[in-house]
Amino acid sequence: MSISISNQQDKIPFTRELEETILKVTEIVFAREAIPPNLELAIVLSDDREIRKLNREYRDIDSPTDVLSFAYRLDSPWEPGYDDLFPEEEALGDIVISLERAKVQGEEFGHSLARELGFLVVHGLYHLLGYEHQDPEGEKLMRAKEEEILSLVGLGR
């Protein structure tokens, strides 16, 4: 598994603890969901201003958001063995997170920035894998998977 983390904001200090949180949660999701190890994932840490631009451009929503996922594998839903169908494609996708928004939300929910960042990474990654929370059943499944991963890295509720 190849994970690139790009900190493109300067409002919130990006510490070694936060980097380790990102690496731990992605490693566990990759293992749990049988994501082929040759796939690449890019995580971009942004601020509210920049993620607002992306949200406006790609979702027609003119406000900042916490996380955006850009899947590169749109031809088929995710399933183990999918990579065998497209071996030349090495990128799973990009996750853009507003670290500024993560800090605010962590404070609102009464937990650490690391826990909120971990949640947003896991949430974005499950979106790349085709999970959605538009209906109650999908939301229940996605939330259960997210909380399981966070518990495994010591960031559970």
MDTraj code that builds the backbone (N, CA, C; nanometers):
import mdtraj as md
import numpy as np

residues = "MET SER ILE SER ILE SER ASN GLN GLN ASP LYS ILE PRO PHE THR ARG GLU LEU GLU GLU THR ILE LEU LYS VAL THR GLU ILE VAL PHE ALA ARG GLU ALA ILE PRO PRO ASN LEU GLU LEU ALA ILE VAL LEU SER ASP ASP ARG GLU ILE ARG LYS LEU ASN ARG GLU TYR ARG ASP ILE ASP SER PRO THR ASP VAL LEU SER PHE ALA TYR ARG LEU ASP SER PRO TRP GLU PRO GLY TYR ASP ASP LEU PHE PRO GLU GLU GLU ALA LEU GLY ASP ILE VAL ILE SER LEU GLU ARG ALA LYS VAL GLN GLY GLU GLU PHE GLY HIS SER LEU ALA ARG GLU LEU GLY PHE LEU VAL VAL HIS GLY LEU TYR HIS LEU LEU GLY TYR GLU HIS GLN ASP PRO GLU GLY GLU LYS LEU MET ARG ALA LYS GLU GLU GLU ILE LEU SER LEU VAL GLY LEU GLY ARG".split()
xyz = np.array([
    [0.0849, -0.1166, 0.0000],
    [0.0000, 0.0000, 0.0000],
    [0.0890, 0.1223, 0.0000],
    [0.0505, 0.2164, -0.0813],
    [0.1263, 0.3399, -0.0892],
    [0.0333, 0.4553, -0.0547],
    [0.0675, 0.5274, 0.0508],
    [-0.0149, 0.6398, 0.0940],
    [0.0708, 0.7656, 0.0918],
    [0.0247, 0.8641, 0.0168],
    [0.0942, 0.9919, 0.0203],
    [0.0074, 1.0903, 0.0982],
    [0.0717, 1.1641, 0.1863],
    [0.0025, 1.2642, 0.2658],
    [0.0637, 1.3988, 0.2316],
    [-0.0211, 1.4913, 0.1894],
    [0.0247, 1.6238, 0.1516],
    [-0.0466, 1.7279, 0.2374],
    [0.0290, 1.7964, 0.3199],
    [-0.0267, 1.9014, 0.4039],
    [-0.0193, 2.0337, 0.3272],
    [-0.1331, 2.0788, 0.2773],
    [-0.1372, 2.2009, 0.1962],
    [-0.2045, 2.3155, 0.2701],
    [-0.2004, 2.3120, 0.4006],
    [-0.2596, 2.4185, 0.4802],
    [-0.1614, 2.4594, 0.5897],
    [-0.1818, 2.5798, 0.6440],
    [-0.0916, 2.6251, 0.7492],
    [-0.1656, 2.6771, 0.8727],
    [-0.2938, 2.6447, 0.8833],
    [-0.3734, 2.6947, 0.9955],
    [-0.3635, 2.6052, 1.1196],
    [-0.3496, 2.4736, 1.0990],
    [-0.3457, 2.3764, 1.2085],
    [-0.2128, 2.3012, 1.1987],
    [-0.1358, 2.2941, 1.3065],
    [-0.0098, 2.2184, 1.3010],
    [-0.0348, 2.0713, 1.2675],
    [0.0385, 2.0226, 1.1689],
    [0.0291, 1.8813, 1.1309],
    [0.1423, 1.8069, 1.2006],
    [0.1060, 1.7377, 1.3083],
    [0.2033, 1.6724, 1.3948],
    [0.2304, 1.5286, 1.3527],
    [0.3348, 1.4726, 1.4101],
    [0.3670, 1.3313, 1.3876],
    [0.2521, 1.2425, 1.4359],
    [0.1861, 1.2806, 1.5456],
    [0.0712, 1.2046, 1.5968],
    [-0.0402, 1.1979, 1.4929],
    [-0.0680, 1.3095, 1.4275],
    [-0.1733, 1.3111, 1.3257],
    [-0.1342, 1.2264, 1.2046],
    [-0.0083, 1.2353, 1.1659],
    [0.0398, 1.1527, 1.0541],
    [0.0265, 1.0042, 1.0887],
    [0.0651, 0.9660, 1.2094],
    [0.0547, 0.8263, 1.2518],
    [-0.0901, 0.7797, 1.2564],
    [-0.1806, 0.8682, 1.2964],
    [-0.3232, 0.8342, 1.2966],
    [-0.3694, 0.8006, 1.1557],
    [-0.3328, 0.8840, 1.0602],
    [-0.3710, 0.8591, 0.9210],
    [-0.3162, 0.7245, 0.8743],
    [-0.1895, 0.6990, 0.9007],
    [-0.1273, 0.5747, 0.8550],
    [-0.1890, 0.4519, 0.9205],
    [-0.2185, 0.4598, 1.0498],
    [-0.2783, 0.3454, 1.1210],
    [-0.4162, 0.3116, 1.0672],
    [-0.5021, 0.4123, 1.0543],
    [-0.6382, 0.3817, 1.0105],
    [-0.6409, 0.3325, 0.8661],
    [-0.5587, 0.3893, 0.7799],
    [-0.5585, 0.3418, 0.6411],
    [-0.5044, 0.1994, 0.6326],
    [-0.4019, 0.1699, 0.7103],
    [-0.3460, 0.0344, 0.7103],
    [-0.4511, -0.0680, 0.7511],
    [-0.5282, -0.0366, 0.8522],
    [-0.6307, -0.1309, 0.8986],
    [-0.7431, -0.1451, 0.7967],
    [-0.7868, -0.0349, 0.7371],
    [-0.8918, -0.0450, 0.6348],
    [-0.8421, -0.1266, 0.5165],
    [-0.7198, -0.1019, 0.4714],
    [-0.6641, -0.1789, 0.3594],
    [-0.6657, -0.3285, 0.3929],
    [-0.6256, -0.3640, 0.5135],
    [-0.6216, -0.5057, 0.5534],
    [-0.7621, -0.5628, 0.5650],
    [-0.8511, -0.4931, 0.6334],
    [-0.9874, -0.5428, 0.6580],
    [-1.0677, -0.5600, 0.5295],
    [-1.0459, -0.4703, 0.4345],
    [-1.1259, -0.4708, 0.3117],
    [-1.0546, -0.5380, 0.1947],
    [-0.9419, -0.6020, 0.2220],
    [-0.8662, -0.6746, 0.1195],
    [-0.8326, -0.5871, -0.0012],
    [-0.7889, -0.4655, 0.0267],
    [-0.7489, -0.3741, -0.0797],
    [-0.6096, -0.4161, -0.1262],
    [-0.5915, -0.4386, -0.2541],
    [-0.4612, -0.4833, -0.3037],
    [-0.3489, -0.3884, -0.2622],
    [-0.2360, -0.4425, -0.2209],
    [-0.1270, -0.3591, -0.1694],
    [-0.0614, -0.2698, -0.2742],
    [-0.0862, -0.2945, -0.4034],
    [-0.0243, -0.2104, -0.5059],
    [-0.1014, -0.0807, -0.5297],
    [-0.2170, -0.0655, -0.4659],
    [-0.2963, 0.0554, -0.4894],
    [-0.2426, 0.1732, -0.4096],
    [-0.2545, 0.2896, -0.4702],
    [-0.2072, 0.4135, -0.4080],
    [-0.3256, 0.4961, -0.3596],
    [-0.3033, 0.5636, -0.2494],
    [-0.4034, 0.6528, -0.1928],
    [-0.3349, 0.7853, -0.1628],
    [-0.3975, 0.8949, -0.2038],
    [-0.3444, 1.0275, -0.1736],
    [-0.4385, 1.0958, -0.0756],
    [-0.3801, 1.1497, 0.0312],
    [-0.4571, 1.2246, 0.1295],
    [-0.4009, 1.3661, 0.1319],
    [-0.4895, 1.4618, 0.1065],
    [-0.4517, 1.6026, 0.1026],
    [-0.5181, 1.6731, 0.2199],
    [-0.4363, 1.7384, 0.3020],
    [-0.4881, 1.8165, 0.4134],
    [-0.4982, 1.9611, 0.3685],
    [-0.6184, 2.0134, 0.3774],
    [-0.6496, 2.1452, 0.3244],
    [-0.7046, 2.2328, 0.4358],
    [-0.7497, 2.3513, 0.3995],
    [-0.8198, 2.4381, 0.4938],
    [-0.9605, 2.4630, 0.4394],
    [-1.0411, 2.5348, 0.5167],
    [-1.1803, 2.5577, 0.4768],
    [-1.1922, 2.6314, 0.3434],
    [-1.1059, 2.7278, 0.3210],
    [-1.1132, 2.8062, 0.1970],
    [-1.0929, 2.7186, 0.0731],
    [-0.9903, 2.6361, 0.0770],
    [-0.9591, 2.5519, -0.0391],
    [-1.0615, 2.4404, -0.0589],
    [-1.1063, 2.3783, 0.0502],
    [-1.2035, 2.2697, 0.0333],
    [-1.3382, 2.3257, -0.0115],
    [-1.3663, 2.4495, 0.0260],
    [-1.4887, 2.5150, -0.0216],
    [-1.4854, 2.5277, -0.1736],
    [-1.3709, 2.5662, -0.2282],
    [-1.3568, 2.5759, -0.3738],
    [-1.3846, 2.4410, -0.4405],
    [-1.3264, 2.3350, -0.3849],
    [-1.3476, 2.2017, -0.4411],
    [-1.4940, 2.1589, -0.4285],
    [-1.5536, 2.1873, -0.3151],
    [-1.6932, 2.1515, -0.2921],
    [-1.7845, 2.2233, -0.3915],
    [-1.7525, 2.3482, -0.4179],
    [-1.8301, 2.4266, -0.5150],
    [-1.8104, 2.3710, -0.6560],
    [-1.6863, 2.3417, -0.6900],
    [-1.6558, 2.2949, -0.8251],
    [-1.7130, 2.1564, -0.8538],
    [-1.7009, 2.0655, -0.7593],
    [-1.7381, 1.9258, -0.7865],
    [-1.8756, 1.8851, -0.7358],
    [-1.9309, 1.9621, -0.6403],
    [-2.0607, 1.9236, -0.5849],
    [-2.1644, 2.0352, -0.5932],
    [-2.1263, 2.1495, -0.6485],
    [-2.2157, 2.2657, -0.6569],
    [-2.2689, 2.3085, -0.5208],
    [-2.1867, 2.2915, -0.4176],
    [-2.2214, 2.3359, -0.2824],
    [-2.1184, 2.4401, -0.2416],
    [-2.1652, 2.5623, -0.2241],
    [-2.0739, 2.6734, -0.1970],
    [-2.0534, 2.6938, -0.0466],
    [-1.9935, 2.5943, 0.0165],
    [-1.9590, 2.6045, 0.1583],
    [-1.8476, 2.5045, 0.1864],
    [-1.7717, 2.5298, 0.2923],
    [-1.6676, 2.4320, 0.3267],
    [-1.7308, 2.3025, 0.3755],
    [-1.6581, 2.1958, 0.3623],
    [-1.7010, 2.0658, 0.4130],
    [-1.5819, 2.0030, 0.4834],
    [-1.6025, 1.8907, 0.5474],
    [-1.4928, 1.8281, 0.6209],
    [-1.4077, 1.7359, 0.5358],
    [-1.4707, 1.6594, 0.4465],
    [-1.3959, 1.5620, 0.3668],
    [-1.4605, 1.5446, 0.2294],
    [-1.3768, 1.5304, 0.1288],
    [-1.4203, 1.4980, -0.0070],
    [-1.3393, 1.3782, -0.0548],
    [-1.4056, 1.2872, -0.1225],
    [-1.3380, 1.1701, -0.1781],
    [-1.3509, 1.1719, -0.3293],
    [-1.2399, 1.1449, -0.3963],
    [-1.2374, 1.1406, -0.5415],
    [-1.1873, 1.0035, -0.5831],
    [-1.2802, 0.9168, -0.6202],
    [-1.2455, 0.7794, -0.6575],
    [-1.1966, 0.7746, -0.8016],
    [-1.0896, 0.7004, -0.8249],
    [-1.0384, 0.6816, -0.9599],
    [-1.0923, 0.5556, -1.0243],
    [-1.1585, 0.4729, -0.9484],
    [-1.2081, 0.3445, -0.9975],
    [-1.3597, 0.3485, -1.0015],
    [-1.4131, 0.4180, -1.1005],
    [-1.5571, 0.4389, -1.1080],
    [-1.6286, 0.3384, -1.1968],
    [-1.5536, 0.2553, -1.2691],
    [-1.6159, 0.1643, -1.3645],
    [-1.6921, 0.0511, -1.2986],
    [-1.6582, 0.0186, -1.1773],
    [-1.7179, -0.0968, -1.1119],
    [-1.7167, -0.0740, -0.9620],
    [-1.8158, -0.1257, -0.8905],
    [-1.8097, -0.1143, -0.7453],
    [-1.6908, -0.1922, -0.6906],
    [-1.6436, -0.1506, -0.5744],
    [-1.5295, -0.2177, -0.5135],
    [-1.5668, -0.3583, -0.4698],
    [-1.4791, -0.4494, -0.4942],
    [-1.4911, -0.5841, -0.4406],
    [-1.3536, -0.6484, -0.4501],
    [-1.3233, -0.7420, -0.3596],
    [-1.1936, -0.8096, -0.3703],
    [-1.1780, -0.8710, -0.5092],
    [-1.0600, -0.8601, -0.5641],
    [-1.0338, -0.9122, -0.6974],
    [-1.0537, -0.8100, -0.8074],
    [-1.1136, -0.6954, -0.7730],
    [-1.1383, -0.5909, -0.8716],
    [-1.0086, -0.5464, -0.9378],
    [-0.9026, -0.5412, -0.8600],
    [-0.7747, -0.4955, -0.9124],
    [-0.7244, -0.5865, -1.0238],
    [-0.7622, -0.7131, -1.0207],
    [-0.7205, -0.8045, -1.1259],
    [-0.7782, -0.7635, -1.2614],
    [-0.8930, -0.6959, -1.2597],
    [-0.9560, -0.6536, -1.3838],
    [-0.8853, -0.5346, -1.4471],
    [-0.8218, -0.4516, -1.3643],
    [-0.7566, -0.3307, -1.4110],
    [-0.6170, -0.3197, -1.3493],
    [-0.5271, -0.4116, -1.3799],
    [-0.3971, -0.4108, -1.3133],
    [-0.3133, -0.2871, -1.3422],
    [-0.3422, -0.2174, -1.4533],
    [-0.2625, -0.0999, -1.4854],
    [-0.3021, 0.0208, -1.4001],
    [-0.4194, 0.0168, -1.3401],
    [-0.4629, 0.1267, -1.2554],
    [-0.4084, 0.1064, -1.1156],
    [-0.3274, 0.1988, -1.0710],
    [-0.2658, 0.1822, -0.9409],
    [-0.3219, 0.2776, -0.8367],
    [-0.4026, 0.3746, -0.8756],
    [-0.4544, 0.4724, -0.7806],
    [-0.5970, 0.4377, -0.7398],
    [-0.6193, 0.4302, -0.6109],
    [-0.7538, 0.4092, -0.5580],
    [-0.8306, 0.5409, -0.5616],
    [-0.7654, 0.6493, -0.5219],
    [-0.8305, 0.7794, -0.5246],
    [-0.7625, 0.8783, -0.4330],
    [-0.8269, 0.9931, -0.4197],
    [-0.7781, 1.1013, -0.3342],
    [-0.8827, 1.1313, -0.2278],
    [-0.8338, 1.1651, -0.1099],
    [-0.9196, 1.2132, -0.0022],
    [-0.8672, 1.3504, 0.0367],
    [-0.9550, 1.4491, 0.0343],
    [-0.9188, 1.5849, 0.0740],
    [-0.9920, 1.6142, 0.2051],
    [-0.9167, 1.6577, 0.3054],
    [-0.9735, 1.6840, 0.4378],
    [-0.9377, 1.8255, 0.4792],
    [-1.0360, 1.8974, 0.5281],
    [-1.0087, 2.0285, 0.5865],
    [-0.9652, 2.0054, 0.7308],
    [-0.8370, 2.0247, 0.7563],
    [-0.7858, 2.0086, 0.8922],
    [-0.8454, 2.1166, 0.9835],
    [-0.8723, 2.2303, 0.9245],
    [-0.9366, 2.3391, 0.9991],
    [-1.0760, 2.2954, 1.0468],
    [-1.1533, 2.2350, 0.9583],
    [-1.2882, 2.1881, 0.9923],
    [-1.2801, 2.0719, 1.0907],
    [-1.1810, 1.9841, 1.0738],
    [-1.1650, 1.8701, 1.1650],
    [-1.1418, 1.9178, 1.3080],
    [-1.0622, 2.0214, 1.3240],
    [-1.0359, 2.0755, 1.4579],
    [-1.1639, 2.1281, 1.5212],
    [-1.2405, 2.2058, 1.4448],
    [-1.3664, 2.2618, 1.4950],
    [-1.4636, 2.1504, 1.5314],
    [-1.4769, 2.0510, 1.4451],
    [-1.5712, 1.9419, 1.4705],
    [-1.5276, 1.8584, 1.5900],
    [-1.3993, 1.8337, 1.6045],
    [-1.3500, 1.7603, 1.7210],
    [-1.3878, 1.8320, 1.8492],
    [-1.3721, 1.9632, 1.8498],
    [-1.4096, 2.0424, 1.9677],
    [-1.5602, 2.0363, 1.9912],
    [-1.6394, 2.0462, 1.8851],
    [-1.7853, 2.0405, 1.8983],
    [-1.8311, 1.9060, 1.9538],
    [-1.7661, 1.7974, 1.9099],
    [-1.8046, 1.6631, 1.9540],
    [-1.7357, 1.6215, 2.0838],
    [-1.6454, 1.7041, 2.1325],
    [-1.5783, 1.6763, 2.2586],
    [-1.4729, 1.5675, 2.2512],
    [-1.4083, 1.5554, 2.1361],
    [-1.2974, 1.4604, 2.1267],
    [-1.1772, 1.5254, 2.0582],
    [-1.0707, 1.4501, 2.0497],
    [-0.9433, 1.5038, 2.0010],
    [-0.9447, 1.5271, 1.8496],
    [-0.8515, 1.6100, 1.8080],
    [-0.8304, 1.6302, 1.6648],
    [-0.7888, 1.4988, 1.5989],
    [-0.7068, 1.4202, 1.6673],
    [-0.6642, 1.2912, 1.6112],
    [-0.7838, 1.2003, 1.5854],
    [-0.8798, 1.1950, 1.6778],
    [-0.9970, 1.1102, 1.6587],
    [-1.0807, 1.1609, 1.5412],
    [-1.0995, 1.2921, 1.5322],
    [-1.1787, 1.3471, 1.4232],
    [-1.1095, 1.3246, 1.2890],
    [-0.9793, 1.3461, 1.2844],
    [-0.9048, 1.3218, 1.1614],
    [-0.9113, 1.1743, 1.1232],
    [-0.8940, 1.0862, 1.2212],
    [-0.9053, 0.9427, 1.1945],
    [-1.0406, 0.9079, 1.1362],
    [-1.1460, 0.9638, 1.1948],
    [-1.2809, 0.9394, 1.1434],
    [-1.2939, 0.9868, 0.9996],
    [-1.2462, 1.1071, 0.9707],
    [-1.2613, 1.1617, 0.8360],
    [-1.1830, 1.0815, 0.7325],
    [-1.0655, 1.0326, 0.7703],
    [-0.9882, 0.9477, 0.6786],
    [-1.0640, 0.8189, 0.6507],
    [-1.1112, 0.7539, 0.7568],
    [-1.1857, 0.6280, 0.7392],
    [-1.3125, 0.6528, 0.6580],
    [-1.3836, 0.7597, 0.6894],
    [-1.5069, 0.7928, 0.6178],
    [-1.4785, 0.8139, 0.4688],
    [-1.3765, 0.8939, 0.4401],
    [-1.3406, 0.9181, 0.3007],
    [-1.2970, 0.7925, 0.2293],
    [-1.2234, 0.7085, 0.2986],
    [-1.1762, 0.5837, 0.2381],
    [-1.2925, 0.4897, 0.2077],
    [-1.3890, 0.4795, 0.2980],
    [-1.5049, 0.3950, 0.2689],
    [-1.5876, 0.4497, 0.1529],
    [-1.5907, 0.5810, 0.1362],
    [-1.6557, 0.6353, 0.0163],
    [-1.5808, 0.5909, -0.1095],
    [-1.4478, 0.5917, -0.1056],
    [-1.3708, 0.5444, -0.2216],
    [-1.4013, 0.3983, -0.2533],
    [-1.4377, 0.3231, -0.1511],
    [-1.4688, 0.1809, -0.1696],
    [-1.6142, 0.1577, -0.2067],
    [-1.6895, 0.2655, -0.2253],
    [-1.8266, 0.2532, -0.2736],
    [-1.9344, 0.2560, -0.1669],
    [-1.8977, 0.2744, -0.0424],
    [-1.9980, 0.2816, 0.0636],
    [-2.0615, 0.4195, 0.0648],
    [-2.1903, 0.4240, 0.0915],
    [-2.2652, 0.5490, 0.0976],
    [-2.3531, 0.5500, 0.2218],
    [-2.3984, 0.6689, 0.2590],
    [-2.4847, 0.6815, 0.3758],
    [-2.6095, 0.7613, 0.3422],
    [-2.6591, 0.7432, 0.2197],
    [-2.7770, 0.8165, 0.1748],
    [-2.9064, 0.7587, 0.2308],
    [-2.9057, 0.6310, 0.2633],
    [-3.0242, 0.5689, 0.3206],
    [-2.9881, 0.5112, 0.4581],
    [-3.0861, 0.4860, 0.5435],
    [-3.0571, 0.4396, 0.6802],
    [-2.9759, 0.3100, 0.6854],
    [-3.0027, 0.2186, 0.5956],
    [-2.9298, 0.0917, 0.5943],
    [-2.7823, 0.1118, 0.5589],
    [-2.7572, 0.1915, 0.4553],
    [-2.6193, 0.2213, 0.4154],
    [-2.5448, 0.2981, 0.5224],
    [-2.6145, 0.3919, 0.5863],
    [-2.5518, 0.4703, 0.6922],
    [-2.5152, 0.3818, 0.8113],
    [-2.6031, 0.2913, 0.8469],
    [-2.5773, 0.2017, 0.9602],
    [-2.4544, 0.1147, 0.9335],
    [-2.4454, 0.0601, 0.8130],
    [-2.3320, -0.0248, 0.7764],
    [-2.2018, 0.0561, 0.7760],
    [-2.2056, 0.1731, 0.7145],
    [-2.0851, 0.2554, 0.7045],
    [-2.0387, 0.3000, 0.8434],
    [-2.1318, 0.3434, 0.9273],
    [-2.0956, 0.3874, 1.0630],
    [-2.0349, 0.2731, 1.1442],
    [-2.0908, 0.1537, 1.1303],
    [-2.0381, 0.0378, 1.2042],
    [-1.8943, 0.0083, 1.1615],
    [-1.8690, 0.0123, 1.0317],
    [-1.7333, -0.0116, 0.9818],
    [-1.6373, 0.0965, 1.0313],
    [-1.6805, 0.2220, 1.0265],
    [-1.5967, 0.3325, 1.0717],
    [-1.5615, 0.3175, 1.2204],
    [-1.6614, 0.2915, 1.3020],
    [-1.6373, 0.2799, 1.4463],
    [-1.5496, 0.1600, 1.4798],
    [-1.5647, 0.0519, 1.4047],
    [-1.4795, -0.0658, 1.4267],
    [-1.3324, -0.0294, 1.4031],
    [-1.3057, 0.0383, 1.2930],
    [-1.1682, 0.0770, 1.2613],
    [-1.1129, 0.1709, 1.3678],
    [-1.1911, 0.2713, 1.4058],
    [-1.1448, 0.3676, 1.5055],
    [-1.1179, 0.3000, 1.6405],
    [-1.2003, 0.2036, 1.6761],
    [-1.1778, 0.1300, 1.8011],
    [-1.0475, 0.0516, 1.7953],
    [-1.0181, -0.0058, 1.6806],
    [-0.8957, -0.0853, 1.6666],
    [-0.7674, -0.0025, 1.6817],
    [-0.7763, 0.1265, 1.6554],
    [-0.6589, 0.2125, 1.6704],
    [-0.6649, 0.2957, 1.7980],
    [-0.7601, 0.2639, 1.8847],
    [-0.7694, 0.3331, 2.0127],
    [-0.8357, 0.4690, 2.0059],
    [-0.9181, 0.4905, 1.9028],
    [-0.9864, 0.6185, 1.8882],
    [-1.1391, 0.6036, 1.8941],
    [-1.1839, 0.4937, 1.9535],
    [-1.3286, 0.4699, 1.9643],
    [-1.3944, 0.5655, 2.0609],
    [-1.5235, 0.5633, 2.0574],
    [-1.6006, 0.6520, 2.1487],
    [-1.5993, 0.5969, 2.2886],
])
top = md.Topology()
chain = top.add_chain()
for i, resn in enumerate(residues, 1):
    res = top.add_residue(resn, chain, resSeq=i)
    for name in ("N", "CA", "C"):
        top.add_atom(name, md.element.get_by_symbol(name[0]), res)
traj = md.Trajectory(xyz[None], top)
